[in-house]
Structures are given as structure tokens and as C-alpha cells.
Amino acid sequence: MYQEFLDRIDFSQETFWISFASITFNPFFWNIVARREHNTRFVSRLVGGNPYVGCYCLAIVIFLIGVFRDFLYKRAIENQPTLPSLDNDYSKGLALVLFFSGNFFVLSSMYVLGVTGTYLGDYFGILMNERVVTFPFNVLENPMYYGSSMVFLSAALWYASPAGIILTIWAFILYLIALRFEGPFTSMIYAQHEEKTKRQKNE
């Protein structure tokens, strides 16, 4: 079964590696840009010093490269061989469940966080009053990343694509790596803000 799975991945396909590169690029891009914004305010300065406009501009870019990444992923798995044992009604049923559940987690997260909460507003100095603990954050700690991974996997199962499963695993690994950087850095931002607020109250 394992060998059959690997045999159904065509690593010579250019679209596979383009999708792989796109999946790799996105989290590195938004983390590098957001950290530079936090340290230098270069995005905010480009839009006249308004952090909200800067955050919205970055949100548009992140959204668009995400759409492009999804397009490249779909094109990649459409060009790949299928695995017959995955090409059945059970896999398609699971794919539908994952697709709707994953999108529900992503969209509900965006609704609760808003644009600035979703698209790294804290790096622009736009901080939330308190940590969000309502749904879906009371079910999953990072519902957007898990939800996005579920959507990736749903497409792989729908197209019975071992290559899609490999790309999904890679995307999930990158999300976990991103969390290792984003979590502590975000905590540091809020800790600095709290310390600054305390100093101002004592003055």
C-alpha cells in the first residue's frame, strides 16, 4: 500500500513543485513582512503612517497570494495520478465533511477576529482588548491553520490524489513551524504593551 501510494506521485510534474513552492512561500512571506513592520513600521510609513491602512493592504496581499496558492494546488493535483483505493464514495464523503468543516473554522475565526485580528494587526500595533476564547477558539487553539489544512486534505481526497496528501502534510508542517514563531512573538508584543501601559499609569 505504501509503495503503491508513492508510485502514484509524479514528482516530475512541474505543477507539483510550483505548488510546493507556493505553499512554502506564503507563511514565510507574511511572517517576515509582519515582523519587519513591527520593528520598522515600513508598511505603515508607505501608506502615510496609518497602521490600519497598512494592515488592510497586507491583508489584501495575503488573501490574494492565498487564492493563488489554492489555484496552483488544485492545478497540481489535477495533473497527478489518482490512487484507485481512494477513489470511492467514502473518500468523497469525508472530503465534503472536511471541506465544509474546514471552511467553517476559517470563516468563523475571521468573523470573530475581524480583519485586523486575522491579518496580523498586532504587528501593526493594533491590539485586541483581550484574548478571544469563544468559538471556534474554544474548540481549536489555532482554528484557521487547522481549518485550512482540512480544506487542503478535502481536495486531495476528492481527487484521490496522493500528491495532494503529501502537499497537505507539507502545508500543515509549515503551519506548525509558523506557530512556533508567531505564538511567542505575539505574546512578546502583548507583554511589551502591558508593561508600557503600567509605566504610563505610574507616571
Residue pairs with C-beta under 8 A, 6 or more apart in sequence:
1 85
4 83
4 85
5 83
5 162
6 162
8 80
8 81
8 82
8 83
8 162
8 163
9 16
9 80
9 81
9 162
9 163
9 166
10 16
10 79
10 80
10 81
10 163
13 76
13 79
13 80
13 163
15 72
15 75
15 76
15 79
16 76
16 79
16 80
16 163
16 167
18 72
18 76
19 69
19 72
19 73
19 75
19 76
19 77
19 167
20 167
20 170
22 65
22 68
22 69
22 72
22 73
23 69
23 73
23 167
23 170
23 171
23 174
24 170
24 174
25 65
25 69
26 62
26 65
26 66
26 69
27 174
27 175
27 177
27 178
29 62
29 65
30 58
30 62
30 120
31 178
31 181
31 182
33 43
33 58
34 58
34 120
34 123
35 123
35 185
36 42
36 43
37 43
37 44
37 54
37 58
37 120
37 123
37 124
38 123
38 124
38 125
38 185
38 189
41 49
41 51
43 54
43 55
43 57
43 58
43 124
44 50
44 51
44 53
44 54
44 124
46 54
47 53
47 54
47 57
51 121
51 124
51 125
51 126
52 116
52 124
52 126
54 124
55 115
55 116
55 119
55 120
55 121
55 124
55 126
56 115
56 119
58 119
58 120
59 115
59 118
59 119
62 119
63 119
73 152
73 155
73 164
73 167
74 155
76 163
76 164
76 167
77 155
77 156
77 159
77 161
77 163
77 164
77 167
78 159
80 159
80 161
80 162
80 163
80 164
81 161
81 162
81 163
82 159
82 160
82 161
83 160
83 161
83 162
84 160
86 157
86 160
86 161
86 162
87 160
91 157
91 158
91 160
92 157
92 158
94 154
94 157
95 153
95 154
95 155
95 157
95 158
96 154
96 158
97 154
98 150
98 151
98 153
98 154
98 157
99 150
99 151
99 154
99 155
99 158
101 147
101 150
102 146
102 147
102 148
102 149
102 150
102 151
102 153
102 154
103 147
103 151
104 136
104 147
105 136
105 139
105 140
105 143
105 144
105 146
105 147
105 150
106 143
106 144
106 147
106 148
106 151
108 135
108 136
108 143
109 118
109 136
109 137
109 143
109 144
109 147
110 118
110 144
112 132
112 134
112 135
112 136
112 137
113 128
113 132
115 121
116 124
116 126
117 128
117 132
118 144
121 127
122 128
122 186
122 189
122 190
123 189
127 189
127 190
127 193
136 143
136 147
137 143
140 146
140 147
142 175
142 179
145 172
145 175
145 176
145 178
145 179
148 171
148 175
149 168
149 171
149 172
149 175
152 164
152 167
152 168
152 171
152 172
153 164
153 165
153 168
155 161
155 164
156 162
156 163
156 164
156 165
156 167
156 168
157 164
157 165
